[in-house]
Each structure stands twice: as structure tokens, then as C-alpha cells.
């Protein structure tokens, strides 16, 4: 059973994932870059972690940083959302 999930995305998709998790009783971890520090999706997450300065490559696409935060936050799963890492087989291999 998943009790805590990291949402490796931002914006509307992250909001939808967080709302659904909340209804299911699953705690959520949101990540954000410097440019997204005031982003609405963070209001729906139980925990928030800064992922990096760069809006993409140094943050939401930084697999090592995401895995590090997932370990620190003791999550059971990671939801990639869409785009970013959802179609990246290297991300799945790193998680294994």
C-alpha cells in the first residue's frame, strides 16, 4: 500500500495528482525549482522540497536529485506526471 508519494512534476498535473492522493489518504511530496517556489501545486502537497535552481535540467529532469529527495522523504512511490520523466527509461532503471 502506498502511504507517501513524491510527485515529480509541477503545475496542473501535480495538483490533480495531489488532490487524488489526498482523497485516497496518501501523503504527498512536491518538488520545486527556484522559479516555481510560489507555484500553486505546492499548496496541495503535504511536504515540499527544493529541487534546484534551473527550471528544467537542473531540477525536474535531474534524476539523481529526485531519487535523493525520495529517499530523504521516505516515500513509497514516485509519480512522474506526464512529460519530464514519464517516458524516460533511465528514470525507471534508477528507481529500481
MOPAC internal coordinates of N, CA, C and O (Angstrom, degrees):
PM7 1SCF
backbone

  N    0.0000 0     0.00 0     0.00 0    0    0    0
  C    1.4430 1     0.00 0     0.00 0    1    0    0
  C    1.5295 1   109.28 1     0.00 0    2    1    0
  O    1.2310 1   120.74 1   -47.98 1    3    2    1
  N    1.3002 1   116.19 1   132.02 1    3    2    1
  C    1.4603 1   121.28 1   178.22 1    5    3    2
  C    1.5284 1   108.68 1   -82.35 1    6    5    3
  O    1.2310 1   121.09 1   -54.73 1    7    6    5
  N    1.3225 1   115.52 1   125.27 1    7    6    5
  C    1.4630 1   120.61 1   178.90 1    9    7    6
  C    1.5265 1   112.19 1  -110.06 1   10    9    7
  O    1.2310 1   120.97 1   157.47 1   11   10    9
  N    1.3489 1   115.74 1   -22.53 1   11   10    9
  C    1.4588 1   119.82 1  -178.03 1   13   11   10
  C    1.5264 1   108.88 1  -150.98 1   14   13   11
  O    1.2310 1   121.08 1   -48.56 1   15   14   13
  N    1.3270 1   115.55 1   131.44 1   15   14   13
  C    1.4588 1   120.62 1  -175.10 1   17   15   14
  C    1.5205 1   110.79 1  -130.84 1   18   17   15
  O    1.2310 1   120.66 1   -39.48 1   19   18   17
  N    1.3118 1   116.34 1   140.52 1   19   18   17
  C    1.4520 1   121.67 1   173.09 1   21   19   18
  C    1.5170 1   108.01 1   -93.67 1   22   21   19
  O    1.2310 1   120.57 1   -49.60 1   23   22   21
  N    1.3110 1   116.51 1   130.40 1   23   22   21
  C    1.4650 1   121.91 1   178.28 1   25   23   22
  C    1.5259 1   107.07 1   -99.12 1   26   25   23
  O    1.2310 1   120.84 1   -72.66 1   27   26   25
  N    1.3180 1   116.00 1   107.34 1   27   26   25
  C    1.4605 1   121.76 1  -175.79 1   29   27   26
  C    1.5248 1   110.32 1   -91.37 1   30   29   27
  O    1.2310 1   121.02 1  -124.27 1   31   30   29
  N    1.3107 1   115.66 1    55.73 1   31   30   29
  C    1.4515 1   122.10 1  -179.04 1   33   31   30
  C    1.5134 1   108.13 1  -159.75 1   34   33   31
  O    1.2310 1   120.36 1     3.31 1   35   34   33
  N    1.3131 1   116.92 1  -176.69 1   35   34   33
  C    1.4611 1   121.87 1  -178.24 1   37   35   34
  C    1.5253 1   109.55 1  -144.52 1   38   37   35
  O    1.2310 1   120.73 1    -3.32 1   39   38   37
  N    1.2985 1   116.20 1   176.68 1   39   38   37
  C    1.4555 1   121.33 1   173.74 1   41   39   38
  C    1.5188 1   113.85 1    71.30 1   42   41   39
  O    1.2310 1   121.19 1    27.47 1   43   42   41
  N    1.3241 1   115.33 1  -152.53 1   43   42   41
  C    1.4649 1   122.17 1  -173.74 1   45   43   42
  C    1.5256 1   112.69 1   -59.10 1   46   45   43
  O    1.2310 1   119.78 1   139.15 1   47   46   45
  N    1.3129 1   118.03 1   -40.85 1   47   46   45
  C    1.4689 1   119.37 1  -178.97 1   49   47   46
  C    1.5209 1   110.29 1   -63.92 1   50   49   47
  O    1.2310 1   119.86 1   139.92 1   51   50   49
  N    1.3267 1   117.87 1   -40.08 1   51   50   49
  C    1.4687 1   120.84 1   178.44 1   53   51   50
  C    1.5255 1   110.63 1   -65.35 1   54   53   51
  O    1.2310 1   120.21 1   142.19 1   55   54   53
  N    1.3303 1   117.21 1   -37.81 1   55   54   53
  C    1.4659 1   120.99 1   177.30 1   57   55   54
  C    1.5174 1   110.45 1   -62.63 1   58   57   55
  O    1.2310 1   120.28 1   134.12 1   59   58   57
  N    1.3073 1   117.07 1   -45.88 1   59   58   57
  C    1.4773 1   120.98 1  -179.85 1   61   59   58
  C    1.5117 1   111.69 1   -62.51 1   62   61   59
  O    1.2310 1   120.39 1   137.68 1   63   62   61
  N    1.3192 1   116.85 1   -42.32 1   63   62   61
  C    1.4670 1   120.80 1   178.88 1   65   63   62
  C    1.5256 1   109.81 1   -64.06 1   66   65   63
  O    1.2310 1   120.36 1   133.95 1   67   66   65
  N    1.3293 1   116.91 1   -46.05 1   67   66   65
  C    1.4691 1   121.09 1  -178.43 1   69   67   66
  C    1.5252 1   111.76 1   -63.32 1   70   69   67
  O    1.2310 1   120.07 1   138.47 1   71   70   69
  N    1.3351 1   117.48 1   -41.53 1   71   70   69
  C    1.4687 1   120.55 1   178.62 1   73   71   70
  C    1.5227 1   111.27 1   -63.62 1   74   73   71
  O    1.2310 1   120.63 1   137.50 1   75   74   73
  N    1.3125 1   116.39 1   -42.50 1   75   74   73
  C    1.4662 1   120.45 1   179.32 1   77   75   74
  C    1.5252 1   110.39 1   -65.24 1   78   77   75
  O    1.2310 1   120.51 1   136.01 1   79   78   77
  N    1.3148 1   116.63 1   -43.99 1   79   78   77
  C    1.4659 1   120.11 1   178.13 1   81   79   78
  C    1.5266 1   110.65 1   -60.27 1   82   81   79
  O    1.2310 1   120.40 1   138.06 1   83   82   81
  N    1.3067 1   116.84 1   -41.94 1   83   82   81
  C    1.4621 1   120.86 1   179.24 1   85   83   82
  C    1.5270 1   110.91 1   -58.89 1   86   85   83
  O    1.2310 1   120.78 1   135.66 1   87   86   85
  N    1.3212 1   116.11 1   -44.34 1   87   86   85
  C    1.4737 1   120.02 1   178.56 1   89   87   86
  C    1.5197 1   111.85 1   -63.58 1   90   89   87
  O    1.2310 1   120.40 1   151.69 1   91   90   89
  N    1.3228 1   116.84 1   -28.31 1   91   90   89
  C    1.4614 1   121.95 1  -179.19 1   93   91   90
  C    1.5317 1   112.61 1   -91.17 1   94   93   91
  O    1.2310 1   120.29 1   178.24 1   95   94   93
  N    1.3287 1   117.05 1    -1.76 1   95   94   93
  C    1.4589 1   120.57 1  -179.57 1   97   95   94
  C    1.5104 1   113.85 1    79.00 1   98   97   95
  O    1.2310 1   120.26 1  -158.51 1   99   98   97
  N    1.3304 1   117.10 1    21.49 1   99   98   97
  C    1.4636 1   122.05 1   179.71 1  101   99   98
  C    1.5255 1   108.74 1   -99.75 1  102  101   99
  O    1.2310 1   120.03 1   -53.05 1  103  102  101
  N    1.3116 1   117.56 1   126.95 1  103  102  101
  C    1.4578 1   122.87 1   177.16 1  105  103  102
  C    1.5331 1   108.88 1   -71.34 1  106  105  103
  O    1.2310 1   120.80 1   -30.84 1  107  106  105
  N    1.3345 1   116.07 1   149.16 1  107  106  105
  C    1.4613 1   120.01 1  -177.15 1  109  107  106
  C    1.5184 1   111.98 1  -124.06 1  110  109  107
  O    1.2310 1   121.70 1   -33.32 1  111  110  109
  N    1.3197 1   114.35 1   146.68 1  111  110  109
  C    1.4499 1   123.18 1   175.58 1  113  111  110
  C    1.5198 1   106.98 1  -119.89 1  114  113  111
  O    1.2310 1   120.70 1   -58.35 1  115  114  113
  N    1.3207 1   116.27 1   121.65 1  115  114  113
  C    1.4551 1   121.40 1   177.36 1  117  115  114
  C    1.5130 1   110.60 1  -103.74 1  118  117  115
  O    1.2310 1   120.95 1   -30.01 1  119  118  117
  N    1.3241 1   115.78 1   149.99 1  119  118  117
  C    1.4561 1   121.21 1   176.08 1  121  119  118
  C    1.5247 1   108.07 1  -118.70 1  122  121  119
  O    1.2310 1   121.26 1   -24.83 1  123  122  121
  N    1.3238 1   115.20 1   155.17 1  123  122  121
  C    1.4621 1   118.49 1   179.75 1  125  123  122
  C    1.5207 1   111.35 1  -152.86 1  126  125  123
  O    1.2310 1   121.56 1   -31.38 1  127  126  125
  N    1.3283 1   114.62 1   148.62 1  127  126  125
  C    1.4566 1   121.13 1   174.04 1  129  127  126
  C    1.5219 1   108.53 1   -92.35 1  130  129  127
  O    1.2310 1   120.66 1    -5.16 1  131  130  129
  N    1.3120 1   116.35 1   174.84 1  131  130  129
  C    1.4631 1   121.44 1   179.59 1  133  131  130
  C    1.5304 1   110.58 1   -53.83 1  134  133  131
  O    1.2310 1   120.08 1   134.81 1  135  134  133
  N    1.3200 1   117.46 1   -45.19 1  135  134  133
  C    1.4652 1   121.78 1  -177.82 1  137  135  134
  C    1.5240 1   112.78 1   -68.61 1  138  137  135
  O    1.2310 1   119.75 1   160.38 1  139  138  137
  N    1.3188 1   118.08 1   -19.62 1  139  138  137
  C    1.4645 1   121.86 1  -176.16 1  141  139  138
  C    1.5245 1   113.17 1  -106.09 1  142  141  139
  O    1.2310 1   120.04 1  -163.54 1  143  142  141
  N    1.3154 1   117.53 1    16.46 1  143  142  141
  C    1.4626 1   119.96 1  -175.04 1  145  143  142
  C    1.5326 1   113.49 1   -61.98 1  146  145  143
  O    1.2310 1   119.87 1   157.15 1  147  146  145
  N    1.3126 1   117.85 1   -22.85 1  147  146  145
  C    1.4636 1   121.73 1   178.15 1  149  147  146
  C    1.5266 1   111.91 1  -111.20 1  150  149  147
  O    1.2310 1   120.51 1  -163.02 1  151  150  149
  N    1.3045 1   116.63 1    16.98 1  151  150  149
  C    1.4634 1   122.24 1  -176.83 1  153  151  150
  C    1.5261 1   111.89 1   -65.96 1  154  153  151
  O    1.2310 1   120.96 1   -37.54 1  155  154  153
  N    1.3087 1   115.76 1   142.46 1  155  154  153
  C    1.4656 1   122.55 1  -175.84 1  157  155  154
  C    1.5249 1   112.97 1   -60.07 1  158  157  155
  O    1.2310 1   119.89 1   146.13 1  159  158  157
  N    1.3236 1   117.81 1   -33.87 1  159  158  157
  C    1.4693 1   118.92 1  -176.99 1  161  159  158
  C    1.5262 1   112.15 1   -58.95 1  162  161  159
  O    1.2310 1   119.99 1   152.62 1  163  162  161
  N    1.3216 1   117.62 1   -27.38 1  163  162  161
  C    1.4613 1   120.64 1  -179.18 1  165  163  162
  C    1.5222 1   112.85 1   -68.28 1  166  165  163
  O    1.2310 1   120.40 1   154.38 1  167  166  165
  N    1.3204 1   116.84 1   -25.62 1  167  166  165
  C    1.4672 1   120.91 1   178.07 1  169  167  166
  C    1.5261 1   112.16 1   -66.65 1  170  169  167
  O    1.2310 1   120.25 1   160.62 1  171  170  169
  N    1.3115 1   117.12 1   -19.38 1  171  170  169
  C    1.4663 1   121.56 1  -177.27 1  173  171  170
  C    1.5274 1   112.48 1   -99.14 1  174  173  171
  O    1.2310 1   120.32 1   175.88 1  175  174  173
  N    1.3245 1   116.98 1    -4.12 1  175  174  173
  C    1.4668 1   121.06 1  -178.29 1  177  175  174
  C    1.5256 1   110.57 1   -98.74 1  178  177  175
  O    1.2310 1   121.04 1   -35.26 1  179  178  177
  N    1.3217 1   115.62 1   144.74 1  179  178  177
  C    1.4654 1   121.29 1   179.50 1  181  179  178
  C    1.5235 1   111.88 1   -72.99 1  182  181  179
  O    1.2310 1   120.81 1   145.04 1  183  182  181
  N    1.3286 1   116.06 1   -34.96 1  183  182  181
  C    1.4649 1   121.41 1   178.57 1  185  183  182
  C    1.5214 1   108.04 1  -132.05 1  186  185  183
  O    1.2310 1   120.59 1   -27.62 1  187  186  185
  N    1.3316 1   116.48 1   152.38 1  187  186  185
  C    1.4606 1   122.01 1  -178.85 1  189  187  186
  C    1.5189 1   109.70 1  -133.99 1  190  189  187
  O    1.2310 1   120.69 1   -43.02 1  191  190  189
  N    1.3223 1   116.29 1   136.98 1  191  190  189
  C    1.4586 1   121.61 1   179.72 1  193  191  190
  C    1.5214 1   110.22 1  -132.16 1  194  193  191
  O    1.2310 1   121.24 1   -45.91 1  195  194  193
  N    1.3174 1   115.24 1   134.09 1  195  194  193
  C    1.4628 1   121.72 1   175.28 1  197  195  194
  C    1.5206 1   108.30 1   -72.90 1  198  197  195
  O    1.2310 1   120.34 1   -51.89 1  199  198  197
  N    1.3241 1   116.96 1   128.11 1  199  198  197
  C    1.4574 1   120.95 1  -174.79 1  201  199  198
  C    1.5275 1   112.77 1  -103.74 1  202  201  199
  O    1.2310 1   119.71 1   156.54 1  203  202  201
  N    1.3453 1   118.15 1   -23.46 1  203  202  201
  C    1.4624 1   119.57 1   179.31 1  205  203  202
  C    1.5136 1   113.70 1   159.80 1  206  205  203
  O    1.2310 1   121.24 1   -14.88 1  207  206  205
  N    1.3046 1   115.24 1   165.12 1  207  206  205
  C    1.4641 1   122.46 1  -177.38 1  209  207  206
  C    1.5240 1   112.46 1   -71.24 1  210  209  207
  O    1.2310 1   120.73 1   132.30 1  211  210  209
  N    1.3013 1   116.21 1   -47.70 1  211  210  209
  C    1.4661 1   121.96 1  -175.61 1  213  211  210
  C    1.5271 1   110.99 1   -67.37 1  214  213  211
  O    1.2310 1   119.76 1   -43.16 1  215  214  213
  N    1.3253 1   118.07 1   136.84 1  215  214  213
  C    1.4670 1   119.54 1  -176.78 1  217  215  214
  C    1.5395 1   114.92 1   -65.65 1  218  217  215
  O    1.2310 1   118.96 1   160.41 1  219  218  217
  N    1.3327 1   119.59 1   -19.59 1  219  218  217
  C    1.4641 1   119.46 1  -179.79 1  221  219  218
  C    1.5263 1   112.63 1  -134.46 1  222  221  219
  O    1.2310 1   119.90 1   102.70 1  223  222  221
  N    1.3260 1   117.80 1   -77.30 1  223  222  221
  C    1.4660 1   120.66 1  -173.40 1  225  223  222
  C    1.5242 1   113.69 1   -56.55 1  226  225  223
  O    1.2310 1   120.28 1   142.93 1  227  226  225
  N    1.3060 1   117.07 1   -37.07 1  227  226  225
  C    1.4554 1   120.50 1  -178.64 1  229  227  226
  C    1.5160 1   113.21 1   -89.56 1  230  229  227
  O    1.2310 1   120.36 1  -173.59 1  231  230  229
  N    1.3230 1   116.91 1     6.41 1  231  230  229
  C    1.4641 1   119.10 1  -178.07 1  233  231  230
  C    1.5294 1   111.16 1  -138.46 1  234  233  231
  O    1.2310 1   119.88 1    89.41 1  235  234  233
  N    1.3093 1   117.83 1   -90.59 1  235  234  233
  C    1.4645 1   121.63 1  -173.30 1  237  235  234
  C    1.5263 1   114.03 1   -65.19 1  238  237  235
  O    1.2310 1   120.21 1   162.04 1  239  238  237
  N    1.3114 1   117.21 1   -17.96 1  239  238  237
  C    1.4581 1   120.69 1   177.21 1  241  239  238
  C    1.5318 1   112.46 1  -104.58 1  242  241  239
  O    1.2310 1   120.29 1  -174.94 1  243  242  241
  N    1.3097 1   117.04 1     5.06 1  243  242  241
  C    1.4576 1   121.54 1  -178.96 1  245  243  242
  C    1.5363 1   109.14 1   -89.15 1  246  245  243
  O    1.2310 1   121.22 1   -87.82 1  247  246  245
  N    1.3058 1   115.28 1    92.18 1  247  246  245
  C    1.4615 1   122.18 1  -174.95 1  249  247  246
  C    1.5277 1   111.78 1   -57.40 1  250  249  247
  O    1.2310 1   120.11 1   135.03 1  251  250  249
  N    1.3274 1   117.39 1   -44.97 1  251  250  249
  C    1.4683 1   120.30 1  -178.03 1  253  251  250
  C    1.5241 1   111.82 1   -61.31 1  254  253  251
  O    1.2310 1   120.24 1   138.96 1  255  254  253
  N    1.3353 1   117.14 1   -41.04 1  255  254  253
  C    1.4658 1   120.34 1   178.92 1  257  255  254
  C    1.5248 1   111.59 1   -66.21 1  258  257  255
  O    1.2310 1   120.62 1   140.43 1  259  258  257
  N    1.3174 1   116.42 1   -39.57 1  259  258  257
  C    1.4654 1   120.34 1   179.75 1  261  259  258
  C    1.5222 1   110.47 1   -65.15 1  262  261  259
  O    1.2310 1   120.38 1   136.10 1  263  262  261
  N    1.3083 1   116.87 1   -43.90 1  263  262  261
  C    1.4662 1   120.77 1   178.53 1  265  263  262
  C    1.5262 1   110.29 1   -64.13 1  266  265  263
  O    1.2310 1   120.16 1   139.41 1  267  266  265
  N    1.3311 1   117.29 1   -40.59 1  267  266  265
  C    1.4648 1   120.89 1   178.38 1  269  267  266
  C    1.5298 1   110.83 1   -60.75 1  270  269  267
  O    1.2310 1   120.29 1   134.33 1  271  270  269
  N    1.3217 1   117.04 1   -45.67 1  271  270  269
  C    1.4645 1   120.57 1   179.05 1  273  271  270
  C    1.5244 1   110.57 1   -65.03 1  274  273  271
  O    1.2310 1   120.30 1   139.96 1  275  274  273
  N    1.3176 1   117.03 1   -40.04 1  275  274  273
  C    1.4677 1   120.41 1   178.90 1  277  275  274
  C    1.5296 1   110.57 1   -59.17 1  278  277  275
  O    1.2310 1   120.37 1   139.59 1  279  278  277
  N    1.3185 1   116.90 1   -40.41 1  279  278  277
  C    1.4652 1   120.81 1   177.90 1  281  279  278
  C    1.5237 1   111.09 1   -68.02 1  282  281  279
  O    1.2310 1   120.54 1   135.46 1  283  282  281
  N    1.3285 1   116.58 1   -44.54 1  283  282  281
  C    1.4674 1   120.78 1   179.76 1  285  283  282
  C    1.5260 1   111.70 1   -61.37 1  286  285  283
  O    1.2310 1   121.13 1   141.63 1  287  286  285
  N    1.3301 1   115.45 1   -38.37 1  287  286  285
  C    1.4649 1   120.63 1  -176.60 1  289  287  286
  C    1.5290 1   112.27 1   -85.05 1  290  289  287
  O    1.2310 1   120.26 1   173.42 1  291  290  289
  N    1.3257 1   117.10 1    -6.58 1  291  290  289
  C    1.4769 1   122.50 1   179.50 1  293  291  290
  C    1.5372 1   111.24 1    56.87 1  294  293  291
  O    1.2310 1   121.17 1  -128.62 1  295  294  293
  N    1.3360 1   115.36 1    51.38 1  295  294  293
  C    1.4636 1   118.94 1   178.66 1  297  295  294
  C    1.5257 1   110.43 1   -84.67 1  298  297  295
  O    1.2310 1   121.50 1   -22.43 1  299  298  297
  N    1.3303 1   114.73 1   157.57 1  299  298  297
  C    1.4617 1   121.12 1   176.94 1  301  299  298
  C    1.5201 1   111.94 1   -93.16 1  302  301  299
  O    1.2310 1   120.81 1   159.63 1  303  302  301
  N    1.3472 1   116.05 1   -20.37 1  303  302  301
  C    1.4573 1   120.29 1  -175.97 1  305  303  302
  C    1.5236 1   110.10 1  -156.48 1  306  305  303
  O    1.2310 1   121.56 1   -16.24 1  307  306  305
  N    1.3298 1   114.63 1   163.76 1  307  306  305
  C    1.4591 1   121.52 1   174.40 1  309  307  306
  C    1.5221 1   107.76 1  -127.17 1  310  309  307
  O    1.2310 1   120.74 1   -50.47 1  311  310  309
  N    1.3222 1   116.19 1   129.53 1  311  310  309
  C    1.4594 1   121.23 1   175.44 1  313  311  310
  C    1.5247 1   107.17 1  -103.90 1  314  313  311
  O    1.2310 1   119.67 1   -61.43 1  315  314  313
  N    1.3363 1   118.23 1   118.57 1  315  314  313
  C    1.4583 1   119.85 1  -176.89 1  317  315  314
  C    1.5291 1   114.14 1   -79.74 1  318  317  315
  O    1.2310 1   119.82 1   171.48 1  319  318  317
  N    1.3356 1   117.94 1    -8.52 1  319  318  317
  C    1.4629 1   119.70 1  -174.48 1  321  319  318
  C    1.5147 1   108.91 1    70.25 1  322  321  319
  O    1.2310 1   120.30 1    41.82 1  323  322  321
  N    1.3209 1   117.03 1  -138.18 1  323  322  321
  C    1.4597 1   119.96 1   173.35 1  325  323  322
  C    1.5180 1   108.07 1  -129.42 1  326  325  323
  O    1.2310 1   121.18 1   -17.09 1  327  326  325
  N    1.3422 1   115.34 1   162.91 1  327  326  325
  C    1.4553 1   118.40 1  -174.00 1  329  327  326
  C    1.5153 1   109.34 1    68.22 1  330  329  327
  O    1.2310 1   120.72 1    31.06 1  331  330  329
  N    1.3285 1   116.22 1  -148.94 1  331  330  329
  C    1.4585 1   123.24 1  -179.99 1  333  331  330
  C    1.5328 1   112.60 1    32.11 1  334  333  331
  O    1.2310 1   119.63 1    79.39 1  335  334  333
  N    1.3088 1   118.32 1  -100.61 1  335  334  333
  C    1.4651 1   121.86 1  -172.68 1  337  335  334
  C    1.5227 1   114.79 1  -104.37 1  338  337  335
  O    1.2310 1   119.77 1   176.77 1  339  338  337
  N    1.3206 1   118.04 1    -3.23 1  339  338  337
  C    1.4622 1   120.49 1  -172.34 1  341  339  338
  C    1.5258 1   113.90 1   -64.06 1  342  341  339
  O    1.2310 1   120.19 1   158.69 1  343  342  341
  N    1.3112 1   117.24 1   -21.31 1  343  342  341
  C    1.4613 1   120.26 1  -179.82 1  345  343  342
  C    1.5249 1   111.74 1  -117.59 1  346  345  343
  O    1.2310 1   120.65 1  -156.24 1  347  346  345
  N    1.3065 1   116.35 1    23.76 1  347  346  345
  C    1.4545 1   121.37 1  -176.86 1  349  347  346
  C    1.5300 1   110.06 1  -106.21 1  350  349  347
  O    1.2310 1   120.03 1   -74.34 1  351  350  349
  N    1.3312 1   117.55 1   105.66 1  351  350  349
  C    1.4660 1   119.89 1  -178.85 1  353  351  350
  C    1.5279 1   113.15 1   -63.62 1  354  353  351
  O    1.2310 1   119.71 1   154.43 1  355  354  353
  N    1.3168 1   118.17 1   -25.57 1  355  354  353
  C    1.4753 1   120.82 1   177.50 1  357  355  354
  C    1.5230 1   110.78 1   -64.50 1  358  357  355
  O    1.2310 1   120.68 1   146.77 1  359  358  357
  N    1.3218 1   116.30 1   -33.23 1  359  358  357
  C    1.4613 1   121.03 1   178.44 1  361  359  358
  C    1.5214 1   110.18 1   -64.58 1  362  361  359
  O    1.2310 1   120.59 1   134.61 1  363  362  361
  N    1.3061 1   116.47 1   -45.39 1  363  362  361
  C    1.4751 1   121.63 1  -179.91 1  365  363  362
  C    1.5342 1   109.21 1   -63.06 1  366  365  363
  O    1.2310 1   120.12 1   135.37 1  367  366  365
  N    1.3056 1   117.38 1   -44.63 1  367  366  365
  C    1.4690 1   120.61 1  -179.96 1  369  367  366
  C    1.5309 1   111.00 1   -61.58 1  370  369  367
  O    1.2310 1   120.32 1   140.25 1  371  370  369
  N    1.3202 1   116.99 1   -39.75 1  371  370  369
  C    1.4667 1   120.50 1   178.95 1  373  371  370
  C    1.5295 1   110.93 1   -64.94 1  374  373  371
  O    1.2310 1   120.49 1   143.48 1  375  374  373
  N    1.3172 1   116.66 1   -36.52 1  375  374  373
  C    1.4585 1   120.45 1   179.68 1  377  375  374
  C    1.5197 1   111.96 1   -69.55 1  378  377  375
  O    1.2310 1   120.70 1   147.31 1  379  378  377
  N    1.3076 1   116.27 1   -32.69 1  379  378  377
  C    1.4684 1   119.42 1   179.79 1  381  379  378
  C    1.5104 1   109.62 1   -64.20 1  382  381  379
  O    1.2310 1   120.10 1   180.00 1  383  382  381

